[in-house]
Amino acid sequence: MTEFYQGRAWIELDITALRHNVERLQALLNPDCALMPAVKANAYGHGAIPIAKELNALGIRAFCVASILEGVELRQNGILGEILILGYTHPQYAPLLAQYRLTQTILDHTYALALNACKQTIDVQIKIDTGMHRLGTSYQNLAELQQIFACRQLRVTGAYTHLYEDDLTLPTGRAAALAQGRAFYQTVDRLKALGYRIPKVHILASSGLLHCPGIGGDYGRVGIALYGQMPVKAQWKSAGVDLRPVLSLKARISLIRDIAKGDGAGYGHQFVARRDTKIAVATIGYGDGLPRRLSNGVGAALIRGQTAPIIGRICMDQTLLDVTDIPAVVPGDIAVFIGKSGSKEITACDVAEQAGTISNEILSCLSHRLERTPVQTTARQHAQLLAAGSSAL
Ligand SMILES: *Cc1c(COP(=O)(O)O)cnc(C)c1O
């Protein structure tokens, strides 16, 4: 990692960590249960195309996304395998679903009838509601489930449910998960007994995969754990698997300046220097997805292995850091907002805690403006990719 080409603010993807996480998570599952990574929201901010390409290269042949456009983007970039859209697609897009061979989730029987009326043969998976009460037909409503199977244009490739407990480190969470699993499989068995074909069934997201892998069925719809995090730090620590963060978030230091004790800095002068202060300007802001909640010392960056607190209000494109105690810092240095510097590390879970949210939100809100690149890429390769207009960046 000597050749840095990154100009302003960027994401580095540790592909070795991604491979490690894939292996560890796959090892938890039954041999006939495959990973179906969630690459929605730009692969939780990591970059859907570079992540999905790498996963394809590792032999993974199933993905889930939230929207049809996310699915189309994967196909346009040559991603292979089943792509399941977890959420709503307007029925007017039925031709696109067919053209790009995307699998649409059936939200309920009314939605199935609307999609069926489009006269396109479409692959679908049926969402069964076992308690989350978000999407899906109730597991108790066999009549409506049968109406879905009766739709001639819909080719059912699977059925799935979603766990409402997101912390399965707790016994109560696991008990609820197992109850949902029983309800789901009972319904699947009843439908099969009525003669309906359901090729694939699945239940688990990250927490379920880590703590109840046995009920997985055919796919583990893994998101946050694949990226080497869990929603909050306690869950990450108790995952029972060594999950390695894939993403680092970095920005350039553009300027260093000294202000005198008593001077203010930034919008509204919310920072007022209590001592003569050295300020570094980092070229990243909330427009890049750095949460504005980290303003005024709530968050920090790492520079040259030391902590530089955020001072004043985070701006859309820039952030001020207090580097008074890091005298060696010079313009062109790199500030690490998520990731390692020397012996120190800031994880997405740390940032989430400071911002009062979960790591999933921090990561998925990292904006498209950030460059995204696998860490092994050299400056020359990067220039070639840029010239080729690769969306992998
Ligand atoms: C986002 C999502 C997942 C992945 O969740 P993680 O907790 O990030 O693993 C799985 N299933 C559904 C239905 C989802 O919406």
The ligand as an SDF file (V2000), in Angstrom:
LIG
                    3D

 15 15  0  0  0  0  0  0  0  0999 V2000
  -31.2960   -6.4800    4.6870 C   0  0  0  0  0  0  0  0  0  0  0  0
  -31.9100   -7.8190    4.7830 C   0  0  0  0  0  0  0  0  0  0  0  0
  -31.1150   -8.9320    5.0680 C   0  0  0  0  0  0  0  0  0  0  0  0
  -29.6520   -8.8270    5.4990 C   0  0  0  0  0  0  0  0  0  0  0  0
  -29.6480   -8.3780    6.8330 O   0  0  0  0  0  0  0  0  0  0  0  0
  -28.3040   -8.3570    7.7420 P   0  0  0  0  0  0  0  0  0  0  0  0
  -28.8160   -8.2400    9.1210 O   0  0  0  0  0  0  0  0  0  0  0  0
  -27.5350   -7.1590    7.3130 O   0  0  0  0  0  0  0  0  0  0  0  0
  -27.5840   -9.6090    7.4960 O   0  0  0  0  0  0  0  0  0  0  0  0
  -31.7130  -10.1790    5.0140 C   0  0  0  0  0  0  0  0  0  0  0  0
  -33.0270  -10.3130    4.7190 N   0  0  0  0  0  0  0  0  0  0  0  0
  -33.8310   -9.2520    4.4730 C   0  0  0  0  0  0  0  0  0  0  0  0
  -35.2760   -9.4800    4.1610 C   0  0  0  0  0  0  0  0  0  0  0  0
  -33.3110   -7.9740    4.5270 C   0  0  0  0  0  0  0  0  0  0  0  0
  -34.1040   -6.9270    4.3020 O   0  0  0  0  0  0  0  0  0  0  0  0
  1  2  1  0
  2  3  1  0
  2 14  2  0
  3  4  1  0
  3 10  2  0
  4  5  1  0
  5  6  1  0
  6  7  2  0
  6  8  1  0
  6  9  1  0
 10 11  1  0
 11 12  2  0
 12 13  1  0
 12 14  1  0
 14 15  1  0
M  END
$$$$
